[in-house]
Amino acid sequence: MVKRQAEESLEELAFKNSPLSKKVRVEDVSEIEEQRNGFAPSRPVNGHRLGNDARNGNNIMAAADQEDEELEEAGSSPQPPQAEDEEDEERSAYSTISRQTAPTEGYSDLYLDTINRSVLDFDFEKLCSVSLSNINVYACLVCGKYYQGRGPKSHAYFHALEIGHHVYVNMQTKKVYVLPEGYEVKSKSLEDIKFVVDPKLPKEEVSLLDKVAKDAWDLSGKKYRPGFVGMNNIKENDYFNAVIQALAHIPPLRNFLMLEDLTSKSELVQRFSVLVRKVWNTRAFKTHVSPHELIQQVSRQSNKKFDLLHQSDPVDFLSWFLNNMHLALGGSKSKPGTSIIHRVFQGKLKIESQRITAKADAGDRLRFEEAAEVIVETTRYLMLTLDLPAAPLFQDELDRNIIPQVPLTSILSKYDGVKAQEHLSMRKRYRLLHPLPPYLLFHVKRFSKNKFVAERNPTIVTFPVRSLDMAPYVEPNPAVHPPGEPIWYDLVANVTHEAVRTRDDSVEGEAERKVWRVQMRDRARDEWLQVQDLFVERVATETLFTKESYLMFWEKRREGKRKGRGS
């Protein structure tokens, strides 16, 4: 009797419904071919080797059962076969990797000694260094780099396997994990890292920031003052640093950003809040901060009008920033006082306008006449612009340029309601209205630009650091403030400009570069400090006005509050 040939080989039947991947099956078939040629190798599975009896053609299904048992002992069961879905046959072997939910007993501090706090810098934007994604980002606590995810196919997982860095912190939840095992580490020794990721001071400490002088030390033992730390100038963002430093010293705004829950607000608000909290961090790893996260968000929202690659005007940036912060905090475009920004900085201004007409008299001479009608309107402001008198065009008898000086009260007369300003065909008078805002912002207009040239006015503005009386520039209102009583304001911060000449390859041979600094008052010590990017130094109160003031922040003194020292 002739034997009928089998329609399918034994090897094909054995692996038809196998849960193993194609790669494993191909290796097994090649091993069977080697066995036919007189070789009987064994293949490791999860660290063990199957015996030759379980790998020869006599007991293939038993070998598969043995593999299933070893997979179960490792904590992963094989996937159920699904013949109708060919994609399941190509599933990666990562799907069978086991993850620990807790560290092995007695090894809860495993790998924690590899953490390198000196390389940790959480100021930069949270983007994976491989995929550039900002979703589910982890920071390696050994090298400081950012990686996405912690699953078996994630970049952090591969980094742990390839480089041997095992400890990671989630930048959103601040939970610390060990990879590739995957369990969470709960250790008191990691609390300082979690605090630096997102520093949050209790209300009691925040209330004492301006009352109690406190020093702190970084990881290298260098002493610094919380609130008066350098800010990294990444490229050309010194204008940005000066404005943010000044805003971080406005107590109502600072306290709001440090104490309120802003997780439901926009990215702009959240990143500004984090930066302010890092400026006032009393347990920082280093004595400076980087504004990278915030300036990247500002660059995106302003369509790259303000970025770290090109220097911009601090007044332009401050105006844009305050208005966008107001809207991001839920403020209204029409209703006043709907956000902390308007409650702190917004005031009212009365404008009287008269039209000017030019006519020829009987002698054909040109005469200018004011219209009898006076148009009165009330508007709101966040910042007041102060105009400087024209700078001298010629040198003195010693062939030296004279740097003129003008008192602040002189250029404030623009708002006394008497002095008129000519604007096109209109003559305007300005007067402030009660109530004045808690904080006044003065913009000293130094730069003018036309079609041909941009000019800078170097006039020095002299001012008192304390006790600036704003009553002469406010329209009296007995219902709000007693007539004749002063309204005192004290200086909080002063953004200054300096022109530095640098060599240039152009025809002129020299170019003028702008350098921005900010002077801020340390209320707890009653001292003034000047910050230029990473450099922080003390300055004498008597010399503050010697710089070219450009943007001034004044605080309204509470009634009954004493002047204090240095007034």
Helices and strands as residue ranges (DSSP letters): H 10-14, H 22-36, E 44-45, E 48-49, H 52-55, H 60-73, G 86-90, G 93-96, G 112-114, G 117-119, E 137-140, E 146-148, H 155-163, E 167-170, E 176-178, E 183-185, G 188-190, H 191-197, H 203-207, E 216-217, E 223-224, E 230-231, H 238-247, H 251-259, H 267-279, E 288-289, H 292-301, H 314-328, H 340-345, E 347-360, E 366-370, E 375-381, E 384-387, E 405-407, H 408-411, G 412-415, E 421-423, E 426-433, E 439-445, E 447-449, E 454-456, E 460-462, E 468-469, G 471-473, E 488-503, E 510-522, E 527-532, E 535-539, G 541-546, E 548-556
